[in-house]
Amino acid sequence: MNPFRKFTLGILKKFKFLPAPVYMKFYYEYYTGKKLNLEDPQEFNEKIQWLKVYYHPPILSKLVDKYAVREYVKEKLGPGYLNELYAVYDNEEDVDFDKLPDQFVLKAAHGYNFNLIVKDKEELNLFQARLKFKKWMNRNQYYRGGLEWAYKNTPPRIIAEKYLPEIEKNDASDFKFYCFNGKPRYVEITVQVDGVDLRCNYDLQWKKAPFYRKAIPYFEGEAARPETFEEMKEVATKLAANFPFVRVDLYDINAKIIFGEMTFYPADGRYPYLPDEYNKIIGDYMALPEIPAGKNEITGI
């Protein structure tokens, strides 16, 4: 892409007041260098943009909400897969540190990458923490990113959960199942090496996949297949039922499965796969639903 085109797109991607089909074309080209075809999307990230524009069942807003999704998980699986919840706060001023244990995690339920991991409450700067909460509560993920529709009407709130130290060990403990039309097809794992998160993909037979995400640090090694892998596949399948695409994130903590979150727009559809042919191969996994006659969006599942 020539520098002038990149500069122009960089300006246009700030115009979030534009109609979504128009805006998404600028946004997609800026990050991928490719033209977006919403009329006949082929590649995985193209279809993610299509979902943002046209796939709007109200339940999506519940499932991306890190607090409200707990009810869905209970309905599908029972309560045994949920991390322990200490509290939920509708206002940042309500966070009561005195009532929280020495270690905990605070998350904004209405977006992603809004996390505060507290390993030792005595070392926490309360003033800085509250400034962070205020910033979280004043952000809407729909406008913060690339018009990710599911977050548009998600109410801002903060949840406090149990701290899971095992996640920070140098073993795979974070498993992101990419599910297409209700079935997981591959899993992205995260491994910490020297404090850096590295990722790669495995198929459902635990064979390392030949593709990876551009711009995300790659894990060159081999990870041990977790004891709970077969059960995790079943869990992901139950949670992903009826959706054209969803990523189901699970943790393996001492051979116990803990639900993480559900994501409908991984990386906001910004990062292509390498080698390039896998963008189309993975895109073919997803059969998009038809928009009902006379409608301009899908509201049912």
C-alpha positions as CSV (number, residue, x, y, z in Angstrom):
1,M,0.0,0.0,0.0
2,N,1.4,3.4,-0.9
3,P,2.0,5.8,2.0
4,F,-0.6,8.3,0.7
5,R,-3.3,5.6,0.6
6,K,-2.3,4.5,4.1
7,F,-2.5,8.0,5.4
8,T,-5.9,8.6,3.9
9,L,-7.3,5.4,5.3
10,G,-5.9,6.3,8.7
11,I,-8.0,9.5,8.7
12,L,-11.1,7.8,7.3
13,K,-11.0,5.0,10.0
14,K,-11.6,7.7,12.6
15,F,-15.0,8.6,11.0
16,K,-17.0,6.2,13.0
17,F,-20.2,8.1,12.3
18,L,-20.2,6.7,8.7
19,P,-22.6,3.9,7.8
20,A,-21.1,0.6,9.0
21,P,-20.8,-1.0,5.5
22,V,-18.9,2.1,4.3
23,Y,-16.7,2.5,7.4
24,M,-15.8,-1.2,7.5
25,K,-14.2,-1.0,4.1
26,F,-11.8,1.7,5.1
27,Y,-11.1,0.0,8.4
28,Y,-10.4,-3.4,6.9
29,E,-8.1,-2.1,4.1
30,Y,-6.1,0.1,6.6
31,Y,-5.2,-3.0,8.7
32,T,-5.0,-5.8,6.1
33,G,-4.0,-4.0,2.9
34,K,-6.9,-5.8,1.1
35,K,-10.2,-4.6,-0.3
36,L,-13.3,-5.7,1.7
37,N,-16.0,-7.4,-0.3
38,L,-19.1,-7.4,1.9
39,E,-21.3,-8.7,-1.0
40,D,-19.3,-12.0,-1.3
41,P,-16.8,-12.2,1.5
42,Q,-14.3,-15.1,1.2
43,E,-11.6,-14.7,3.7
44,F,-11.9,-15.2,7.5
45,N,-11.4,-11.6,8.4
46,E,-13.7,-10.5,5.6
47,K,-16.5,-12.6,7.1
48,I,-15.7,-11.2,10.6
49,Q,-16.4,-7.7,9.2
50,W,-19.6,-9.0,7.6
51,L,-20.8,-10.3,11.0
52,K,-20.1,-6.9,12.5
53,V,-22.3,-5.2,9.9
54,Y,-25.1,-7.7,9.4
55,Y,-25.3,-10.3,12.2
56,H,-27.1,-8.7,15.2
57,P,-28.9,-11.2,17.4
58,P,-29.5,-9.4,20.8
59,I,-28.0,-12.4,22.7
60,L,-24.5,-11.4,21.4
61,S,-24.5,-8.4,23.7
62,K,-25.1,-10.7,26.7
63,L,-22.4,-13.2,25.6
64,V,-19.6,-10.6,25.3
65,D,-20.5,-9.2,28.7
66,K,-18.1,-10.9,31.1
67,Y,-20.7,-10.7,33.9
68,A,-23.9,-11.5,32.0
69,V,-22.3,-14.5,30.1
70,R,-22.0,-16.4,33.3
71,E,-25.8,-17.1,33.3
72,Y,-25.4,-18.5,29.7
73,V,-22.5,-20.7,30.8
74,K,-24.6,-22.0,33.8
75,E,-27.5,-22.8,31.5
76,K,-25.3,-24.7,29.1
77,L,-22.8,-26.4,31.4
78,G,-23.7,-25.8,35.0
79,P,-21.8,-23.6,37.5
80,G,-18.7,-25.8,37.8
81,Y,-16.8,-24.1,34.9
82,L,-17.0,-20.6,36.2
83,N,-14.2,-18.8,38.0
84,E,-15.1,-17.6,41.5
85,L,-16.8,-14.2,41.4
86,Y,-16.2,-11.9,44.3
87,A,-18.2,-8.8,43.3
88,V,-19.8,-6.8,40.5
89,Y,-19.8,-3.0,40.4
90,D,-22.0,-0.7,38.3
91,N,-19.8,2.4,39.3
92,E,-16.1,2.6,39.7
93,E,-16.5,4.4,43.0
94,D,-18.2,1.2,44.4
95,V,-15.1,-0.9,44.2
96,D,-14.4,-1.8,47.8
97,F,-10.8,-3.0,48.1
98,D,-11.2,-3.7,51.8
99,K,-13.7,-6.5,51.0
100,L,-11.4,-8.2,48.4
101,P,-8.7,-10.8,49.3
102,D,-5.0,-10.2,49.0
103,Q,-5.0,-11.5,45.4
104,F,-7.7,-10.9,42.8
105,V,-8.4,-9.7,39.3
106,L,-10.6,-6.8,38.3
107,K,-12.1,-6.7,34.8
108,A,-14.3,-4.3,32.8
109,A,-17.2,-6.6,31.7
110,H,-18.0,-4.5,28.7
111,G,-14.8,-4.8,26.6
112,Y,-11.5,-6.5,26.4
113,N,-7.9,-5.8,27.6
114,F,-9.5,-4.0,30.5
115,N,-7.8,-6.0,33.3
116,L,-6.1,-5.2,36.6
117,I,-4.2,-8.2,38.0
118,V,-3.5,-7.8,41.7
119,K,-1.0,-10.3,43.2
120,D,-0.5,-8.3,46.4
121,K,-3.1,-5.8,47.5
122,E,-0.6,-4.1,49.9
123,E,1.4,-3.0,46.8
124,L,-1.6,-1.7,44.9
125,N,-1.7,2.0,44.1
126,L,-5.4,2.8,44.8
127,F,-5.3,6.2,43.2
128,Q,-3.9,4.9,39.9
129,A,-6.3,1.9,40.1
130,R,-9.4,4.2,40.4
131,L,-8.1,6.4,37.5
132,K,-7.9,3.2,35.4
133,F,-11.5,2.2,36.4
134,K,-12.8,5.6,35.4
135,K,-11.2,5.3,32.0
136,W,-12.7,1.8,31.6
137,M,-16.2,3.0,32.5
138,N,-16.1,5.8,30.0
139,R,-15.2,3.7,27.0
140,N,-17.5,1.8,24.7
141,Q,-15.9,-1.1,22.9
142,Y,-18.0,-0.5,19.8
143,Y,-16.5,3.0,19.3
144,R,-13.1,2.1,20.7
145,G,-12.5,-0.5,18.1
146,G,-13.9,-1.2,14.6
147,L,-17.6,-1.0,15.3
148,E,-17.9,-4.5,17.0
149,W,-21.6,-4.5,17.1
150,A,-22.1,-6.9,20.1
151,Y,-20.5,-4.4,22.4
152,K,-22.6,-1.4,21.3
153,N,-25.2,-1.8,24.0
154,T,-23.2,-3.7,26.7
155,P,-23.6,-1.9,30.0
156,P,-20.3,-0.7,31.6
157,R,-19.4,-2.4,34.9
158,I,-16.5,-4.0,36.7
159,I,-16.2,-7.5,38.1
160,A,-13.8,-8.9,40.7
161,E,-12.8,-12.5,40.3
162,K,-10.4,-15.0,41.8
163,Y,-6.7,-14.7,40.8
164,L,-5.5,-17.7,38.9
165,P,-1.7,-17.8,39.2
166,E,-1.3,-21.0,37.2
167,I,-2.0,-19.0,34.0
168,E,1.3,-17.3,34.3
169,K,3.4,-20.5,34.3
170,N,5.5,-21.4,31.3
171,D,2.9,-24.0,30.1
172,A,-0.1,-23.8,27.9
173,S,-3.1,-22.9,30.0
174,D,-5.1,-20.6,27.8
175,F,-7.0,-22.3,25.0
176,K,-9.0,-20.3,22.4
177,F,-11.3,-22.6,20.4
178,Y,-12.3,-21.2,17.0
179,C,-15.8,-22.5,16.4
180,F,-17.6,-22.4,13.0
181,N,-21.3,-23.1,12.7
182,G,-21.3,-24.7,16.1
183,K,-18.2,-26.8,15.8
184,P,-14.6,-26.2,17.0
185,R,-12.1,-26.5,14.1
186,Y,-8.8,-25.5,15.8
187,V,-7.5,-24.1,19.0
188,E,-5.1,-21.2,19.6
189,I,-2.9,-21.7,22.6
190,T,-1.0,-19.2,24.6
191,V,2.3,-20.0,26.3
192,Q,4.3,-17.6,28.4
193,V,8.1,-17.6,27.8
194,D,10.1,-15.2,29.9
195,G,7.0,-13.2,30.6
196,V,6.0,-12.9,27.0
197,D,2.8,-14.4,25.6
198,L,3.4,-16.5,22.5
199,R,0.8,-18.2,20.4
200,C,0.3,-21.0,17.9
201,N,-2.6,-23.2,16.7
202,Y,-3.3,-26.9,17.0
203,D,-6.0,-28.9,15.2
204,L,-8.5,-31.0,17.2
205,Q,-6.1,-34.1,17.1
206,W,-3.5,-31.9,18.8
207,K,-1.3,-31.6,15.7
208,K,0.4,-28.3,15.3
209,A,-1.4,-26.3,12.5
210,P,0.7,-24.8,9.7
211,F,-0.8,-21.3,10.0
212,Y,-0.5,-18.4,12.5
213,R,-1.6,-14.9,13.0
214,K,0.4,-12.1,11.5
215,A,1.7,-9.6,14.1
216,I,1.2,-11.9,17.1
217,P,4.4,-13.5,18.6
218,Y,4.7,-17.1,17.5
219,F,5.5,-20.1,19.7
220,E,8.0,-22.2,17.9
221,G,8.0,-25.1,20.3
222,E,5.6,-28.0,21.0
223,A,3.0,-27.8,23.8
224,A,1.9,-30.8,25.8
225,R,-1.7,-31.9,25.1
226,P,-3.7,-31.2,28.3
227,E,-5.6,-34.0,30.0
228,T,-8.8,-32.0,29.7
229,F,-8.5,-31.5,25.9
230,E,-11.4,-33.8,25.0
231,E,-13.7,-32.3,27.6
232,M,-12.7,-28.8,26.5
233,K,-13.8,-29.6,22.9
234,E,-17.2,-30.7,24.3
235,V,-17.5,-27.6,26.4
236,A,-16.7,-25.3,23.4
237,T,-19.2,-27.2,21.2
238,K,-22.0,-26.7,23.7
239,L,-21.3,-23.0,24.1
240,A,-20.8,-22.4,20.3
241,A,-24.1,-24.0,19.2
242,N,-26.1,-22.1,16.6
243,F,-23.6,-19.3,15.9
244,P,-21.9,-19.0,12.5
245,F,-18.7,-18.1,14.4
246,V,-17.5,-17.7,17.9
247,R,-14.2,-18.1,19.7
248,V,-14.6,-19.8,23.1
249,D,-11.8,-19.2,25.5
250,L,-11.1,-21.7,28.2
251,Y,-8.4,-22.2,30.9
252,D,-6.9,-25.5,32.1
253,I,-6.0,-24.9,35.7
254,N,-4.6,-28.0,37.4
255,A,-6.7,-30.3,35.1
256,K,-9.8,-28.2,35.8
257,I,-11.6,-26.3,33.0
258,I,-12.4,-22.7,33.7
259,F,-14.5,-20.6,31.3
260,G,-12.8,-17.4,30.1
261,E,-15.0,-15.5,27.6
262,M,-16.8,-15.7,24.2
263,T,-15.5,-13.5,21.4
264,F,-17.2,-12.9,18.1
265,Y,-14.6,-10.7,16.4
266,P,-11.1,-12.0,17.3
267,A,-8.5,-9.2,17.1
268,D,-11.3,-7.1,15.5
269,G,-10.7,-8.9,12.2
270,R,-7.5,-7.0,11.7
271,Y,-4.7,-9.6,11.6
272,P,-4.5,-11.9,8.6
273,Y,-3.1,-15.4,8.8
274,L,0.2,-16.5,7.3
275,P,0.7,-18.2,4.9
276,D,-1.8,-16.1,3.0
277,E,-3.8,-19.0,1.5
278,Y,-5.1,-19.9,4.9
279,N,-7.2,-16.7,5.1
280,K,-9.4,-18.3,2.4
281,I,-9.1,-21.8,3.8
282,I,-10.2,-20.7,7.2
283,G,-12.9,-18.5,5.7
284,D,-14.4,-21.5,4.0
285,Y,-15.0,-23.0,7.5
286,M,-17.7,-20.4,8.1
287,A,-21.1,-20.5,6.3
288,L,-22.7,-17.1,6.8
289,P,-26.4,-17.0,7.4
290,E,-28.8,-15.4,4.9
291,I,-30.2,-12.0,5.6
292,P,-34.0,-12.3,5.7
293,A,-35.9,-10.9,2.7
294,G,-36.8,-7.3,3.2
295,K,-34.4,-6.9,6.1
296,N,-30.9,-5.3,6.3
297,E,-29.7,-7.3,9.3
298,I,-30.0,-10.7,11.0
299,T,-31.6,-10.5,14.5
300,G,-32.3,-14.2,15.2
301,I,-30.2,-17.3,15.6
